[in-house]
């Protein structure tokens, strides 16, 4: 996994903003997916059962959707200003 600072140093002034942003969001999404997979790989019975509204899987789906929406919204905004 590349750090944000290292990734930022690789950017050239002439690089396309949308492509640069898309690249970072791809890295971010992959990082999120690997962390999510690690957390959900061996849930405890309590995490599986959860409470009356949420368990580890519903929380995971909520955050995954949130990450996806954030990426789409950010790319949309970047395209508007480019």
JOSUL-V446870 format. One line per field, one symbol per residue. ss: DSSP state (h for helix, s for strand, l for the rest). phi: phi as a letter, one per 20 degrees, with the letter a starting at -180 (. if undefined). psi: psi as a letter, one per 30 degrees, with the letter a starting at -180 (. if undefined). Layout:
ss: ???
phi: ???
psi: ???
//
This chain:
ss: lllhhhhhhhllllllhhhhhhhhhhhhhhhhhhhhhhhhllllhhhhhllllllhhhhhhhhhhhhhhhhhhhhhhhhhhl
phi: .efgfffffffdgeffgffffgfffffffffgfffffffefbffgffffmdfcccffffgffffffffffffffffffffee
psi: kkleeeeeffklefkkeeeeeeeeeeeeeeeeeeeeeeefeikleeeeeaaffkaeeeeeeeeeeeeeeeeeeeeeeeeef.
//
